Amino acid sequence: MAAPLALLAMLVELAVGYPAWLTAHIGHPVTWMGRLIGWLDRRLNDSAAGGERRRRAGLMALVLLLLIVGACALLLETALLLLPYGLFFAALAASTLIAQRSLYSHVAAVAEALENGSLRDARDAVAQIVGRDTTELDEAGIARAAIESLAENFSDGVVSPVIWLGLTGLTGGALYKAINTADSMIGHRSERYEDFGRASAKLDDAVNLPGARLSGLLLVAAAALTKEASPGRAWTAMRRDAAKHASPNAGYPEAAMAGALGVVLGGPRTYAGSHTDGPWLGDGRRTATAQDIRAALRLYARADAVLIALVAIAAVLGMIFNATR
């Protein structure tokens, strides 16, 4: 049942996304999780406490988050599957955990701003999808940041939630999204979250491990289907450079994307006034442009299509297996 759910959820999200009017009226499941994480942060993260105490508090916050989200998701999934056409309604709910359509539109907005010649608009657009400071980025820096975000979020926002939906259903997909949201809010290294967010960051690394590697492989496969991309360079860059990344996961899709497009990604960047000398991924040119963003979007669309095909095959094989039992 889980693989057909994941397939339907992907198709629904690809077709309609999450309507803006619905966000305006009731918010989004990720924002609901974010509010809960923020409340747990305010209640449990005592800035005067020592490191060990804050690590225990962060672990408690993570456990409470997963218990609450898991219980709500399980109740919802159970209730929806009891309805006529319940799988479709469960897929509607599950589609909110995937970001195929919104990821494409956010990255395309950066390309459009660059094509219109507005660095200011391009910086504003890319600031919506990256955490680094964007105020001083030139065209190449903006383009590389957009492509990096596309690659990394293909893993975090599409492939990983689809894997957990396909393996464990709506409840597992919701738990994955809760972990990923916690990591993005409290899992980064800062004075406030170095200890409190450690458990969230470590668990996020673990649950994203299969998705990141599959994302890289999907981008290699997509490069073989894309005229201007190179599957050989994508494979070489992923094998050679993925481990250079500070994240145990993000390097796989980012390096594959860099190699496929013949650009370099990563490198130095600034977060909240703090400069970081990150490694370069790939061995191509640094002068990325709006055309490279468009090429990356074509690669992403083909990689997503390959993923849909794989999930469809898994769903069909699962139904055949169940029918012959």
N, C-alpha and C positions, 0 to 999 in steps of 0.2 A: 504493500500500500504506500510506502514512503516514497519510492521512486516515481510513481505516477503523480503523487502530490508535488514533488519537486519540479517535475516537468510542467505540470499545469501552472504552478506558481511562476515559473520563468516566463511562460507564454503570456500570462495575464500581466505581469509587470512590464514585459517588453511592449505589449500592446497599449496599455493605458497608464502605466506608472502609478504614482500615488497622487491623486488629484489635489491641486492647490487649494480648492475650496474646502476639501476635507481637512487638510492641514490647518486651515484658518479656523475651522469650527471645533475640531476635537484634538488637533495636534497629530503626532505620529508616534507609533510604538517606541521608536528610538528616543524621542523626546520624553516620553513617559519614563522609560528606563533612566534617562539622564536626570530627570527630577529626583527619582529615588536614589540614585548614586550621589547626587548633590546633597540630599538630606542626610544620607549616611555619612558623608564626608563631614558635614557640619556637626553632626552628633558625636562622631567617634574619633575624628582626627584632632587630637589635642596637641597643639604646637608646643606646649610646655613639657610634654612627655618625652622619655628617652626613646632611642631607636628601637629597642626590642619591644617595648610596650606599643609603639606605633605600628610595628609590623604585625603584632597580634591583633591590634584593632583593625588593621587593613584586611587581615584574613577573615575576621568576624564580619566585616562589612561585605566582603565578597560572598561569604556563605549565606548571609541574610539576603543579599541580592538574588542569588541563584535559587534559594528556597522560594522567595516570593514570586519571581518571574516564572520559575518552573511550575509552581502550583497553579498560577493563573493560566499559563499556556496549556497545561494538561487538562484543566477543567474546560477551557474553551475548545480544545481539540476534541475531547470526548463528546461534548455537547454537539458540536458541528457535525461530527461523523455519524451521529444518531439521526440526523435530519435526512429527508429525501435529497438526493444529489449532494450529500454531505461532503463528499470529497472536493467538489467544486468550491463550496463555501470555505472549507479548510484551506484550499489553495488560494482563495482571495486573501485570507488572513496571512498566509505564508508569503504571499507576494510582497508584503510590506517589509520583509526582511532581506530583500534582494534589491540591488541598485543598478541594474543594467541601463535602464533608460535615463535615470537622473545623472549617472556618471557620464554618459555620453554627452548629454546636453550641457553639463557644467564645463567639461573640457572643450567642447565645440565653441562655447561662448568666449573662451580665451583666444582661440584661433580667429574668431570673427572680429574681436576687438583689434588684434594685430593686423588683420587684413584691412581694417578700416583706418589704420594708421594712428590709433590712439593708445599710446603706452600707458596713460593713466587708467583708461578703462580696462586695458589688459591686466595691469597690476591689480586693480580691484577685482577682476574676474578670477584671477589665479589665487588671490587671497582667500577666496571662498572654499578652496579645495586643498590648500597646503597650510602647514603650521608655521613656516618660516617667515621672516620679515621680507616683504616684497617691494617696499618703497623705493629701493635703489636698484632693482633689477632692470637690466637692459632687455632688448628683444630676445636675445639668445637665452638669457637666464629665465625669462618668463616662459619661453617655449620648453626649455628643459624641465622646469618645475611642473608644467602642465603634463608633460609626457610621463615624468616620474610618478605623479599622482595617479594618472590613468593606469599605469602598470601596477602600482601597489594596491590601488583600490579595486582593480580587477580581481585580485586575490582576496582581499578582505571583504569587499562589498558584493562580490558575485560568486566566485568559485567556492570559497569556504562555506558561506551559508548554504549554497546548493548541496555541497557534500553532506553537511550535517542534517539538512532537511531530507536528503535522499536516504540517509542511513537511519535517522532517528525520528523523522516526522516533525510536525510543527513544534512540539515541545523541545526537541533537541535543537532545532533552528533558532528558537527564541533564546535558549540558554547560550548558544554561541553568540548571538547578537548582544546579549547582556554582558558577556565577558569582553567582547570587542569594544563595546561602548565604555565599559569601566576602564579598559586599558587606555583608550583615547582621552578620558577625562582625568584619571588619577594614576595612570601607569607610567607617566613620563618622569624623567629624572629632574627633580627640582628640590629645593629645600623642604617644601611642604609634602611632597609625594615620594621622595626617595625611599622612605621606609613604608609609609602607609600604602602606597600603591604597588609594592613589590609583588605581592601574591597575584594581583590582577595582571601585572605585566608578564609574570612567569607562566600563568595559565593561558594567557592569550598567545604567547609564543608556542605553547604546546598544541593548542587546538587549531592554530593556523599552519602548523608544519606540513600536513598533507596538501592543503589547498595552495600554499605558496609554490610547492614543487610542481603540482599539476598545472598551475597557472603558467609557469615557465614553459612547460612542455606544450601547453596549448598555444602559446605564442610562437614557439618554434614551428608547430604544425601549421598555424595560420600563416607564417612567413612563407611556407611552401605553396600556399594558395594565393599569395599576394605578389603581384608583378614586381613592385619596387622594393621588396624586402628580401632578405637573405636568410634562409633557414640554417645554412652552415655557420654563418657568423653568429646567429642567435644562439645556436647550440654551444659554440666555442666560448662565447662571452659568458653564458650562464655557467658553464662548467668551471671556467677560469676565475670569474670575478664575483660570483654570488656570495662566497664566503668572506669577501672583503667588507661587506656591508656591516654596519653596526648591529643591525637586526638579523637574527638567525633566519628570517623568512623573506623580508622585502627584497633582498638581493636577487632572488631567483627571477621573478617577473621583470624587475628593473633591468637586470643584465641582459635577459633575453630580448627585451624591447630595444635596448641600446644596440645590441649586435644586429638585430633584424633591420633596423633603420640606418645603421652606419653612423650613429652619433654617439657621443659619450654623455652619460648621465651621472648624477651625484656631484661630487666635488665639494668645495667650500660653500657654506651657507650660514645664515645668521638667524638665531632663534631668540626673541625677546632681548636683543642687544648683545647676546653672547655668540661669538664667532666659533664655528666648528669646521675643522678641516677634514671633511669626509673624503673617502676614496673615489676615484673616477671608475665608472663601470663602462666597459666597452673600449674600443680603441679607434673610434671614428672622429668626426669633426665636432667641435664645440659650438659652432655657429648654427644652432638650431633655429628654425623659422616657423612661421604659421603653416607652411607646407608640410613640415615635419610633423606638426600636430595633426594635420589632416591625414597624413600617412599612418600615424599611430592610431588614429580613430578607425581607419579602415582595417588595420591589423586587429585591433580590439574587437570589431564587429565580427570578423571571421573567426577569431578565437572563441567568441561567445557562441557563434553558430556551431562550431565543433563541439563545444560543451553541451549545447542543447541536443545535438545528435547522440552524444554518448549517454546522456540521461534518458533519452527516448529509447535507445537500445536496451539500457538497463531495465526500464519500465516494461518493455515488451517481453524481455527474457524472464522477468519476475512473474508476469502474468501467465506465461506459458508454463513456467515451473509450477506455479500454484494450481493451474488447471490440470496438470498431469499427476499431481500428488494423490 
